[in-house]
C-alpha cells in the first residue's frame, strides 16, 4: 500500500501514538455503510460502520492509521505466516461488521486461537502483539452472538458436494478439480473412511490457501511403532497438474477399495501410514487454471504467488555434502540448515514442508511433476557445479535405482519401446535417470529430503503435457495407478526394528549405520527405525552417545518384500569419564526449524528467529524504520521494550 498522503499525516500522528482509551459501546443505531477498505475487501461481509472499535470516525482516518498500515504489510513482515487470517481478524476491528443497524463483534475464541498460533511469528521479528487484537477487549463470546471473521476462508469448503444421482459412492470423477473441489473431495473421502483416514493442514500458501493433506492409516493421526511413513506430493509447480489429479484419484481409490475389501489395499493401509498432499502450490495452480488445459504456457503458474520456484527454494545441502564427503570421519547425513539460508526469501509453502518433515519420521517420498516421462532420483545437483549434466550418485545409488524402477517398470508408457514417444530419449536407461545426469540444479526438495532427514525421495515426471486436457486424465490414472501402489509398497523393503537400552527403554536419535554406505539414519522418538536397503549381505551397526555400539550381519533375500526385523539392545559404556562416540554429535549452528543437531532434542519450529534476531545492543528492530518513515509520531505499541 502507498504511504498516506501528506494531508492525512496529522491523523496518523494522533492515532498511531495513542492507545485506545475506552471500550467501544455497541450502538444499536449504527449507520451501515459499504465496506470500501481495500485491505479488507475479502472480508466475509459487505457493510461496516464508523466510528469503528478504535473510534476512527471515517474511512479516510482508518486508511491513514498505523493500525491499517500494519495490516497491509503484515503479509510481508511475517513472510506469509498467519496470512490472511490475521489481516481478516484486524479488519473485524478496524471495519466492524454492521447488519441492520447493529455492530457484530468477532468471536473471542477465534482471536485466542490465532494468537496462540501466531505469537511466535511476532516474537521472531521482535514485535509486540498489536493492541487492537486484544482478544478480551475487542472480541466477544459465542453466546453473545459473535461471528467468525475467518468464515470466508472456509466458505463453501465445509459443505459436501453431492454426486449425481444414481452414482455409487465409489465413483471417481476424472476431471480437473478447483481448489474448493479438491478440498471437498478430500474431506468427503476422509469422512467416508473415517476409521482409516483423516485430513489435516500443514500450513497455508502465500495467498492463504490451506496445504491440505489426506492421511491413510489403521490409526489416523498417530505414529504406530514400526509402521513406516510415506508421503506423495503433487503440484509443486502450479502448472504441472497431472500429479495433483493423480493423488486426488488415489485418495478416493484407497478409500473405496479398502471398504470393498480389496486385500492388497487393506494390507497396505493396515501396515503403512500414507500422506497425500495433492497440491503444494495451490496459488500457482490458480494462475495456470485461469488459462486452462491446452492454453497454458510452459511456465505460467509454475512459481508460487511470490514468484518463487518451490523446487529451487529448499536449502542447498548438496554443496555442503560434497565438502563433508572429502573430510575423513565427518558426518555427511542429517546436515543442518545453514543460517544464511534464512537471509533469503523462503516461501511459506517451503517452510511448511520442512516443518512437516521434521514432525513425522518419513521413510519414503515421491514428488510428482510434468513436462517429460521419466523417474529421476538424487542427487539433482552436480558434484561439479559448472557441469550442467554429470552423473552424481548418492551413497544409496542402488536403493534409489530400485525405488525408481519400482515406478517405471510397471508404467506401460515408460516401458513402451518406441523412441519417438514422450520420454523416448530415456528408453535406453529404463526410463530412470540420476537427476544431475539429466540436468543439474540446486535447492531441490529431493536432495533436501535425503540430506536433512531419513527420507528417500524420487521425482516422477508424469508426461510431456503439463496441463493435460480433461479427456486424457482417465488414461493417465490407468497408467499411473499400479506404479503409485508399487512404489508405496517399496517402503517395506530393507530392515526395520527398535533400539532400546538394557531396561527396554527406547533410545531415540540412535544412529543406524550400514558398512559400505556412508549415509546413516536415526531412530524416531519411540526408538523405531526403518532402513531401506537393496538385497544382499549387510553389516548393520547401531550406536548412540553413552552406549557401546552393536554390530549385526543381515542377509536380505532378493525376493523379500517385507522389511526384516532387526532390533538392537544397547549396553551403557563403563563407569568413569563420559565416553561419547567420536563424531556422534555434530557441532554447528542451531537449526531454526527445530533440528539443532541431528541427534539433539527437537525444539519448537521457529524459522524466522534465525533470520531476524532482535539486536543485542538495544537498538530498534529492523522493521521500525518503515513505520517511522511515515510519521514523526511512532506506533510505539509495536515495540516490546
C-alpha positions as CSV (number, residue, x, y, z in Angstrom):
1,X,0.0,0.0,0.0
2,X,1.4,3.5,-0.8
3,X,2.2,5.9,2.1
4,X,-0.7,8.1,3.2
5,X,-1.0,11.5,1.5
6,X,0.6,14.4,3.4
7,X,-2.7,16.0,4.3
8,X,-3.6,12.8,6.3
9,X,-0.3,12.6,8.2
10,X,-1.7,14.7,11.1
11,X,-4.3,12.0,11.6
12,X,-1.6,9.3,11.6
13,X,0.3,11.2,14.3
14,X,-2.7,11.3,16.6
15,X,-3.9,7.7,16.0
16,X,-0.6,6.0,15.9
17,X,0.7,7.5,19.1
18,X,-2.3,6.9,21.2
19,X,-3.6,3.7,22.7
20,X,-7.4,3.3,22.9
21,X,-8.8,4.9,25.9
22,X,-12.2,3.5,26.5
23,X,-14.3,0.5,25.5
24,X,-16.4,0.7,22.4
25,X,-20.1,0.9,23.2
26,X,-22.3,-1.2,21.0
27,X,-24.5,1.3,19.2
28,X,-28.0,-0.1,18.2
29,X,-28.4,2.9,15.9
30,X,-25.2,2.4,13.9
31,X,-25.4,3.5,10.3
32,X,-24.2,0.7,8.0
33,X,-22.1,1.8,5.0
34,X,-20.4,-0.1,2.2
35,X,-17.1,-1.6,3.2
36,X,-14.6,0.1,0.9
37,X,-11.3,-0.6,2.6
38,X,-9.0,-2.3,0.0
39,X,-7.1,-4.3,2.6
40,X,-10.4,-5.7,3.9
41,X,-12.1,-6.2,0.5
42,X,-12.2,-10.0,1.0
43,X,-13.9,-9.9,4.4
44,X,-16.9,-12.1,5.0
45,X,-19.4,-9.2,5.0
46,X,-20.0,-6.1,2.8
47,X,-21.1,-3.4,5.3
48,X,-19.3,-1.6,8.2
49,X,-19.9,1.5,10.3
50,X,-18.0,4.4,11.7
51,X,-16.7,5.1,14.3
52,X,-15.1,1.7,14.4
53,X,-14.0,-0.2,17.5
54,X,-10.9,2.1,17.8
55,X,-13.0,5.2,17.5
56,X,-11.8,6.0,14.0
57,X,-14.6,8.2,12.6
58,X,-14.2,7.7,8.8
59,X,-12.7,5.5,6.2
60,X,-10.0,8.2,5.5
61,X,-9.0,8.1,9.2
62,X,-8.8,4.4,9.1
63,X,-6.7,4.3,5.9
64,X,-4.2,6.8,7.4
65,X,-3.9,4.9,10.7
66,X,-0.8,2.9,11.6
67,X,-3.1,0.0,12.6
68,X,-4.4,-0.2,9.0
69,X,-0.9,0.2,7.6
70,X,0.3,-2.6,9.8
71,X,-2.5,-4.9,8.4
72,X,-1.5,-4.1,4.9
73,X,2.2,-5.1,5.4
74,X,1.7,-8.0,7.9
75,X,1.9,-10.4,4.9
76,X,5.4,-9.2,4.1
77,X,6.5,-8.8,7.8
78,X,5.6,-12.3,8.7
79,X,6.6,-13.7,5.3
80,X,3.2,-15.3,4.7
81,X,2.7,-16.8,8.1
82,X,-0.8,-16.5,9.5
83,X,-2.0,-15.0,6.3
84,X,-4.6,-13.9,5.6
85,X,-6.1,-14.9,9.0
86,X,-4.5,-12.0,11.0
87,X,-5.4,-9.5,8.4
88,X,-9.1,-10.5,8.4
89,X,-9.0,-10.6,12.2
90,X,-7.7,-7.0,12.2
91,X,-10.3,-5.9,9.7
92,X,-13.0,-7.1,12.1
93,X,-11.8,-4.4,14.4
94,X,-11.0,-1.6,12.0
95,X,-14.1,-2.3,9.9
96,X,-16.6,-3.9,12.2
97,X,-19.4,-5.9,10.7
98,X,-22.7,-4.0,10.5
99,X,-26.0,-5.6,10.0
100,X,-29.4,-3.9,10.2
101,X,-28.0,-1.0,12.3
102,X,-26.2,-3.3,14.7
103,X,-22.5,-3.9,15.1
104,X,-21.5,-7.6,15.4
105,X,-18.3,-8.3,17.2
106,X,-15.9,-11.1,16.1
107,X,-15.5,-14.3,18.2
108,X,-13.0,-14.3,21.1
109,X,-12.1,-17.9,20.7
110,X,-11.0,-17.3,17.1
111,X,-8.7,-14.4,18.3
112,X,-7.3,-16.6,21.1
113,X,-6.6,-19.4,18.7
114,X,-4.8,-17.2,16.3
115,X,-2.8,-15.5,19.0
116,X,-1.5,-18.9,20.3
117,X,-0.6,-19.9,16.7
118,X,0.9,-16.6,15.5
119,X,2.6,-15.2,18.6
120,X,5.9,-17.0,17.8
121,X,6.0,-15.2,14.4
122,X,5.7,-11.8,16.1
123,X,8.3,-12.8,18.7
124,X,10.6,-13.8,15.9
125,X,10.7,-10.3,14.4
126,X,10.7,-8.7,17.9
127,X,7.3,-7.1,17.5
128,X,4.7,-6.8,20.2
129,X,1.2,-8.3,19.7
130,X,-0.9,-5.5,18.3
131,X,-3.0,-3.9,21.0
132,X,-6.1,-3.8,18.7
133,X,-6.1,-7.6,18.6
134,X,-6.7,-7.7,22.3
135,X,-9.0,-10.8,22.4
136,X,-10.8,-9.7,25.6
137,X,-11.4,-6.0,24.7
138,X,-12.5,-6.1,21.1
139,X,-13.9,-9.7,20.8
140,X,-16.8,-11.4,22.4
141,X,-18.2,-14.8,23.3
142,X,-20.2,-17.1,21.2
143,X,-23.2,-16.9,23.5
144,X,-23.2,-13.1,22.9
145,X,-23.8,-13.5,19.2
146,X,-20.3,-13.2,17.8
147,X,-19.3,-14.2,14.3
148,X,-16.3,-15.9,12.8
149,X,-14.2,-13.3,10.8
150,X,-12.4,-16.2,9.0
151,X,-15.6,-17.8,7.7
152,X,-14.9,-16.8,4.2
153,X,-11.6,-18.7,4.2
154,X,-13.7,-21.8,4.7
155,X,-16.6,-20.6,2.6
156,X,-18.1,-23.5,0.6
157,X,-15.3,-25.9,1.7
158,X,-17.2,-27.4,4.6
159,X,-20.2,-28.3,2.6
160,X,-20.4,-31.7,0.9
161,X,-20.6,-31.9,-2.9
162,X,-23.4,-34.3,-3.8
163,X,-22.6,-36.8,-6.5
164,X,-25.0,-37.1,-9.5
165,X,-28.0,-39.2,-8.6
166,X,-27.6,-42.9,-9.2
167,X,-23.8,-43.0,-8.9
168,X,-22.2,-45.2,-6.2
169,X,-20.0,-43.6,-3.5
170,X,-17.0,-45.4,-5.1
171,X,-17.4,-43.3,-8.2
172,X,-14.3,-41.2,-9.2
173,X,-14.9,-38.2,-11.4
174,X,-11.9,-38.0,-13.7
175,X,-11.8,-34.2,-14.2
176,X,-9.7,-31.3,-13.1
177,X,-10.5,-30.0,-9.6
178,X,-10.5,-26.4,-8.5
179,X,-9.1,-25.7,-5.0
180,X,-12.6,-25.8,-3.4
181,X,-13.5,-29.0,-5.3
182,X,-10.2,-30.6,-4.2
183,X,-10.8,-29.8,-0.6
184,X,-14.4,-31.1,-0.7
185,X,-13.3,-34.4,-2.3
186,X,-10.6,-35.0,0.2
187,X,-12.8,-34.2,3.2
188,X,-15.7,-36.3,1.8
189,X,-13.2,-39.2,1.2
190,X,-11.9,-38.9,4.8
191,X,-15.4,-38.8,6.1
192,X,-16.4,-42.0,4.2
193,X,-13.3,-43.8,5.5
194,X,-13.1,-42.1,8.9
195,X,-11.7,-45.2,10.6
196,X,-8.7,-45.2,8.3
197,X,-8.4,-41.6,7.0
198,X,-8.3,-38.0,8.1
199,X,-7.4,-34.7,6.6
200,X,-5.1,-32.1,8.1
201,X,-3.3,-28.9,7.1
202,X,0.4,-28.5,7.2
203,X,0.2,-24.7,6.7
204,X,-1.0,-22.1,4.2
205,X,0.2,-20.9,0.9
206,X,1.4,-17.3,0.4
207,X,-2.2,-16.4,-0.7
208,X,-3.7,-18.1,2.3
209,X,-4.9,-21.4,0.9
210,X,-4.6,-24.5,3.2
211,X,-2.0,-27.0,2.2
212,X,-4.3,-29.9,2.8
213,X,-3.1,-33.5,3.4
214,X,-5.2,-36.7,3.5
215,X,-3.7,-39.4,5.6
216,X,-4.5,-43.2,5.4
217,X,-3.6,-45.4,8.3
218,X,-5.1,-48.0,10.7
219,X,-4.9,-45.3,13.3
220,X,-5.2,-41.9,11.6
221,X,-3.3,-39.2,13.4
222,X,-0.9,-41.5,15.3
223,X,2.5,-42.8,14.5
224,X,2.5,-46.5,15.3
225,X,5.6,-48.4,16.3
226,X,7.5,-49.7,13.3
227,X,4.8,-48.6,10.9
228,X,6.6,-46.7,8.1
229,X,5.5,-43.3,6.9
230,X,5.2,-42.4,3.2
231,X,4.4,-39.1,1.6
232,X,3.4,-38.3,-2.0
233,X,3.4,-34.6,-3.1
234,X,1.9,-33.2,-6.2
235,X,1.7,-29.8,-8.0
236,X,4.9,-28.3,-6.5
237,X,4.9,-26.4,-9.8
238,X,1.4,-24.9,-10.2
239,X,1.1,-25.6,-13.9
240,X,2.1,-29.2,-13.6
241,X,-1.3,-30.5,-12.7
242,X,-1.3,-34.3,-13.5
243,X,0.2,-35.2,-10.1
244,X,-2.4,-33.1,-8.3
245,X,-5.2,-35.1,-10.0
246,X,-3.5,-38.5,-9.6
247,X,-3.3,-38.0,-5.9
248,X,-6.9,-36.9,-5.6
249,X,-7.9,-40.0,-7.5
250,X,-5.6,-42.2,-5.4
251,X,-7.2,-41.0,-2.2
252,X,-10.6,-41.9,-3.5
253,X,-9.3,-45.3,-4.8
254,X,-7.7,-46.2,-1.5
255,X,-10.8,-45.4,0.4
256,X,-13.2,-47.3,-1.9
257,X,-11.0,-50.3,-2.3
258,X,-10.5,-50.6,1.4
259,X,-14.3,-50.5,2.0
260,X,-14.8,-53.1,-0.8
261,X,-12.4,-55.5,1.0
262,X,-9.5,-55.4,-1.5
263,X,-6.9,-57.4,0.4
264,X,-3.9,-55.6,-1.1
265,X,-5.2,-52.2,-0.2
266,X,-6.4,-53.3,3.3
267,X,-2.9,-54.8,3.9
268,X,-1.3,-51.6,2.7
269,X,-3.3,-49.3,4.9
270,X,-3.0,-51.6,7.9
271,X,0.8,-51.7,7.7
272,X,1.7,-48.2,6.3
273,X,0.9,-44.6,7.1
274,X,0.3,-42.8,3.8
275,X,0.2,-39.0,3.5
276,X,-1.0,-37.4,0.2
277,X,-0.5,-33.7,-0.5
278,X,-2.2,-33.2,-3.9
279,X,-1.2,-29.5,-4.2
280,X,1.9,-28.0,-2.7
281,X,1.4,-24.9,-4.8
282,X,-2.3,-24.1,-4.9
283,X,-1.7,-20.4,-5.7
284,X,0.3,-21.3,-8.9
285,X,-2.4,-23.7,-9.9
286,X,-4.9,-20.9,-9.9
287,X,-2.8,-18.9,-12.4
288,X,-2.4,-22.0,-14.6
289,X,-6.1,-23.0,-14.4
290,X,-7.2,-19.5,-15.4
291,X,-5.5,-20.2,-18.8
292,X,-6.9,-23.7,-18.9
293,X,-5.8,-27.0,-20.3
294,X,-4.3,-26.7,-23.8
295,X,-3.7,-23.0,-23.5
296,X,-1.3,-23.0,-20.6
297,X,2.2,-21.8,-21.4
298,X,5.3,-23.7,-20.3
299,X,5.8,-21.6,-17.3
300,X,2.5,-19.8,-16.5
301,X,1.7,-20.6,-12.9
302,X,4.9,-22.6,-12.3
303,X,6.0,-20.4,-9.4
304,X,4.1,-19.6,-6.2
305,X,2.5,-16.2,-5.5
306,X,5.9,-14.8,-4.6
307,X,7.2,-15.7,-8.0
308,X,9.5,-18.4,-6.3
309,X,10.2,-21.8,-7.9
310,X,9.4,-24.0,-4.9
311,X,11.7,-26.8,-6.2
312,X,14.6,-24.3,-6.1
313,X,13.7,-22.9,-2.7
314,X,15.0,-25.5,-0.3
315,X,18.4,-25.2,1.4
316,X,21.3,-26.2,-0.7
317,X,22.7,-29.0,1.4
318,X,24.2,-30.9,-1.5
319,X,27.1,-28.5,-1.8
320,X,27.8,-29.0,1.9
321,X,27.6,-32.7,1.4
322,X,30.3,-32.7,-1.3
323,X,32.5,-30.7,1.1
324,X,31.9,-33.1,4.0
325,X,32.4,-36.1,1.8
326,X,36.0,-35.1,1.3
327,X,36.6,-34.9,5.1
328,X,37.6,-38.2,6.7
329,X,35.3,-39.1,9.6
330,X,32.8,-36.2,9.0
331,X,29.1,-36.9,9.1
332,X,27.5,-36.3,5.7
333,X,23.9,-37.0,6.6
334,X,21.3,-35.1,8.6
335,X,23.1,-31.9,7.6
336,X,21.7,-28.9,9.5
337,X,20.2,-25.9,7.6
338,X,22.8,-23.2,7.3
339,X,21.9,-19.9,8.9
340,X,22.5,-17.9,5.8
341,X,19.6,-19.7,4.1
342,X,17.1,-17.8,6.2
343,X,18.6,-14.5,5.0
344,X,17.0,-15.1,1.6
345,X,13.4,-15.3,0.6
346,X,11.8,-18.6,1.9
347,X,8.3,-19.4,0.7
348,X,5.7,-20.3,3.3
349,X,5.0,-23.5,1.3
350,X,8.7,-24.5,1.6
351,X,8.7,-23.8,5.4
352,X,5.5,-25.9,5.8
353,X,7.1,-28.9,4.0
354,X,10.3,-28.6,6.1
355,X,8.3,-28.4,9.4
356,X,6.2,-31.4,8.2
357,X,9.3,-33.4,7.5
358,X,10.6,-32.8,11.0
359,X,7.3,-33.6,12.6
360,X,6.9,-37.0,11.0
361,X,9.6,-39.7,10.5
362,X,9.1,-40.1,6.8
363,X,10.9,-43.1,5.2
364,X,9.9,-42.7,1.5
365,X,8.5,-39.9,-0.7
366,X,7.8,-39.1,-4.3
367,X,7.2,-35.7,-5.9
368,X,5.0,-35.7,-9.0
369,X,5.8,-33.3,-11.8
370,X,5.1,-32.9,-15.5
371,X,7.0,-32.0,-18.7
372,X,8.6,-35.3,-19.5
373,X,8.1,-39.1,-18.9
374,X,10.8,-40.3,-16.6
375,X,11.7,-41.1,-13.0
376,X,14.7,-39.2,-11.6
377,X,16.5,-39.6,-8.3
378,X,19.1,-37.7,-6.2
379,X,21.5,-36.1,-6.4
380,X,19.9,-33.4,-8.5
381,X,22.9,-31.1,-8.1
382,X,26.1,-31.9,-9.8
383,X,29.3,-32.6,-7.9
384,X,31.0,-30.1,-10.1
385,X,28.7,-27.0,-10.2
386,X,29.9,-25.9,-13.6
387,X,28.8,-29.2,-15.1
388,X,25.2,-29.0,-16.3
389,X,25.0,-32.7,-16.8
390,X,27.1,-35.1,-14.6
391,X,26.3,-38.4,-13.0
392,X,26.2,-37.6,-9.3
393,X,25.1,-40.6,-7.2
394,X,24.2,-40.7,-3.5
395,X,25.8,-43.4,-1.3
396,X,22.4,-45.2,-1.7
397,X,22.6,-45.3,-5.5
398,X,21.5,-49.0,-5.7
399,X,18.4,-48.4,-3.5
400,X,17.4,-45.3,-5.4
401,X,17.6,-47.2,-8.7
402,X,15.4,-49.9,-7.2
403,X,12.8,-47.3,-6.0
404,X,12.8,-45.6,-9.4
405,X,12.4,-48.9,-11.2
406,X,9.5,-49.9,-8.9
407,X,7.6,-47.0,-10.5
408,X,8.9,-47.1,-14.1
409,X,8.8,-50.9,-14.6
410,X,5.1,-51.2,-14.2
411,X,4.2,-48.0,-16.1
412,X,3.0,-49.0,-19.6
413,X,4.2,-45.9,-21.3
414,X,7.6,-45.8,-19.6
415,X,8.1,-49.3,-20.8
416,X,6.9,-48.6,-24.4
417,X,9.8,-49.4,-26.7
418,X,9.2,-46.5,-29.1
419,X,11.9,-43.8,-29.0
420,X,9.5,-41.4,-30.7
421,X,7.1,-41.3,-27.8
422,X,7.2,-38.8,-24.9
423,X,10.2,-39.7,-22.8
424,X,11.6,-41.9,-25.6
425,X,15.1,-40.4,-25.1
426,X,15.2,-42.2,-21.7
427,X,14.3,-45.6,-23.1
428,X,17.8,-47.0,-23.1
429,X,18.1,-46.0,-19.4
430,X,14.9,-47.9,-18.5
431,X,13.0,-44.6,-18.1
432,X,15.0,-43.7,-14.9
433,X,17.9,-41.3,-14.6
434,X,20.1,-39.7,-11.9
435,X,18.8,-36.1,-11.6
436,X,22.2,-34.3,-12.1
437,X,22.9,-36.5,-15.1
438,X,19.7,-35.1,-16.7
439,X,20.3,-31.5,-15.7
440,X,21.8,-30.0,-12.6
441,X,20.1,-27.6,-10.3
442,X,20.3,-26.6,-6.6
443,X,17.7,-26.0,-3.9
444,X,15.6,-29.1,-4.9
445,X,13.3,-30.9,-2.5
446,X,14.6,-34.4,-3.1
447,X,18.2,-33.7,-2.2
448,X,17.0,-31.9,0.9
449,X,14.9,-34.9,2.0
450,X,17.9,-37.2,1.7
451,X,20.5,-35.0,3.3
452,X,18.4,-33.5,6.2
453,X,16.2,-36.4,7.2
454,X,15.9,-40.1,6.9
455,X,13.6,-39.8,3.9
456,X,14.4,-41.1,0.4
457,X,12.5,-39.1,-2.3
458,X,12.3,-39.6,-6.1
459,X,10.9,-37.3,-8.7
460,X,8.3,-38.6,-11.2
461,X,7.7,-36.8,-14.5
462,X,4.2,-37.9,-15.5
463,X,4.1,-36.8,-19.1
464,X,5.1,-34.2,-21.7
465,X,1.9,-32.2,-21.4
466,X,2.0,-30.2,-18.1
467,X,-1.7,-29.3,-18.1
468,X,-3.4,-32.2,-19.9
469,X,-6.9,-31.9,-21.3
470,X,-9.7,-33.5,-19.2
471,X,-10.3,-36.3,-21.6
472,X,-6.7,-37.5,-21.0
473,X,-7.0,-37.8,-17.2
474,X,-8.6,-41.3,-17.1
475,X,-5.8,-42.8,-19.2
476,X,-3.2,-41.0,-17.1
477,X,-4.7,-42.6,-14.0
478,X,-4.7,-46.1,-15.6
479,X,-1.0,-45.6,-16.5
480,X,0.0,-44.5,-13.0
481,X,-2.3,-46.3,-10.6
482,X,-0.2,-49.5,-10.4
483,X,3.1,-47.5,-10.3
484,X,1.9,-45.4,-7.4
485,X,0.8,-48.5,-5.4
486,X,4.0,-50.4,-6.3
487,X,6.2,-47.5,-5.2
488,X,4.4,-47.1,-1.9
489,X,4.8,-50.8,-1.2
490,X,8.6,-50.3,-1.6
491,X,8.7,-48.7,1.9
492,X,8.6,-52.3,3.3
493,X,12.0,-53.2,1.7
494,X,15.1,-53.5,3.8
495,X,15.1,-53.7,7.6
496,X,13.2,-52.2,10.5
497,X,13.4,-52.5,14.2
498,X,13.6,-50.9,17.6
499,X,16.7,-49.7,19.5
500,X,16.4,-49.9,23.3
501,X,18.6,-49.9,26.3
502,X,19.0,-52.9,28.6
503,X,15.9,-51.9,30.5
504,X,13.8,-51.8,27.4
505,X,13.6,-48.1,27.2
506,X,13.6,-46.7,23.6
507,X,16.8,-44.9,22.5
508,X,15.8,-42.1,20.2
509,X,18.2,-40.5,17.8
510,X,20.4,-43.5,17.8
511,X,22.4,-44.0,14.6
512,X,21.9,-46.9,12.3
513,X,25.0,-47.4,10.1
514,X,25.4,-49.8,7.2
515,X,29.0,-50.7,6.3
516,X,29.9,-49.5,2.8
517,X,27.1,-46.9,2.7
518,X,28.1,-43.6,4.1
519,X,24.7,-42.4,5.0
520,X,23.2,-43.1,8.4
521,X,19.6,-42.9,9.5
522,X,18.4,-42.2,13.1
523,X,15.7,-43.7,15.3
524,X,12.4,-42.0,15.9
525,X,11.3,-40.9,19.4
526,X,9.9,-44.4,20.1
527,X,13.2,-45.9,19.2
528,X,11.9,-47.4,16.0
529,X,13.8,-47.1,12.7
530,X,13.4,-48.1,9.0
531,X,16.5,-48.6,6.7
532,X,15.7,-49.0,3.0
533,X,18.3,-51.5,1.7
534,X,18.8,-53.5,-1.5
535,X,19.0,-57.3,-1.4
536,X,22.4,-58.6,-0.3
537,X,24.5,-59.1,2.8
538,X,24.9,-56.0,5.0
539,X,26.8,-55.2,8.2
540,X,24.5,-53.0,10.3
541,X,25.7,-51.1,13.4
542,X,23.6,-49.3,16.0
543,X,25.2,-46.7,18.3
544,X,24.2,-43.8,20.5
545,X,26.1,-41.5,22.9
546,X,26.9,-43.2,26.2
547,X,26.3,-46.7,24.8
548,X,28.5,-49.4,23.3
549,X,27.8,-50.0,19.6
550,X,26.2,-53.2,18.5
551,X,27.0,-54.9,15.2
552,X,24.8,-57.4,13.3
553,X,25.1,-59.2,10.0
554,X,21.9,-59.0,7.9
555,X,21.0,-61.0,4.8
556,X,18.2,-59.6,2.6
557,X,17.0,-62.2,0.0
558,X,16.3,-61.0,-3.5
559,X,12.6,-61.7,-3.4
560,X,11.9,-60.5,0.1
561,X,9.1,-57.9,0.0
562,X,8.7,-57.3,3.7
563,X,11.2,-55.5,5.9
564,X,13.2,-57.8,8.1
565,X,13.1,-57.0,11.7
566,X,16.4,-56.3,13.3
567,X,16.3,-55.0,16.9
568,X,19.2,-53.7,18.9
569,X,19.7,-53.6,22.7
570,X,22.4,-51.1,23.6
571,X,24.6,-51.5,26.7
572,X,25.8,-48.5,28.6
573,X,29.5,-47.7,28.5
574,X,31.6,-48.4,31.6
575,X,31.9,-46.2,34.6
576,X,34.4,-43.3,34.6
577,X,34.7,-40.2,32.4
578,X,31.9,-39.9,29.9
579,X,32.9,-41.5,26.7
580,X,30.9,-40.3,23.8
581,X,31.5,-41.9,20.4
582,X,33.6,-39.9,18.1
583,X,31.7,-37.9,15.6
584,X,28.3,-38.8,17.0
585,X,27.3,-35.3,17.9
586,X,27.7,-32.7,15.2
587,X,28.7,-29.2,16.3
588,X,27.2,-26.4,14.3
589,X,24.6,-23.7,14.2
590,X,21.2,-24.1,15.6
591,X,18.7,-25.3,13.0
592,X,15.7,-22.8,13.2
593,X,13.2,-25.5,12.2
594,X,13.9,-27.4,15.3
595,X,16.8,-29.8,14.4
596,X,19.7,-28.1,16.0
597,X,21.7,-31.3,16.0
598,X,20.9,-34.4,14.0
599,X,20.8,-36.2,17.4
600,X,19.6,-33.3,19.6
601,X,16.3,-32.7,21.2
602,X,13.8,-31.1,18.7
603,X,12.7,-27.6,19.7
604,X,9.7,-25.7,18.6
605,X,9.9,-24.7,14.9
606,X,10.9,-21.1,14.6
607,X,12.3,-20.4,11.1
608,X,12.1,-16.6,11.3
609,X,14.1,-16.3,14.5
610,X,17.4,-17.1,12.9
611,X,16.9,-14.6,10.1
612,X,15.6,-11.7,12.2
613,X,17.1,-11.9,15.7
614,X,16.4,-8.9,17.9
615,X,19.6,-6.8,18.2
616,X,21.5,-7.3,21.4
617,X,22.5,-3.7,21.7
618,X,19.0,-2.4,22.5
619,X,18.5,-0.7,19.1
620,X,15.1,-0.7,17.4
621,X,14.0,-3.7,15.3
622,X,14.7,-3.8,11.6
623,X,11.1,-3.0,10.7
624,X,10.9,0.1,12.8
625,X,12.3,2.5,10.2
626,X,9.4,1.6,7.8
627,X,6.8,2.9,10.3
628,X,8.9,5.9,11.4
629,X,9.3,7.0,7.7
630,X,5.5,7.5,7.6
631,X,5.1,9.6,10.7
632,X,7.1,11.5,13.3
633,X,4.7,10.1,15.9
634,X,5.7,6.5,16.0
635,X,3.5,3.4,16.9
636,X,5.4,2.5,20.0
637,X,2.7,-0.1,20.8
638,X,4.6,-2.3,18.3
639,X,7.7,-2.3,20.5
640,X,8.1,-5.0,23.0
641,X,10.6,-3.0,25.2
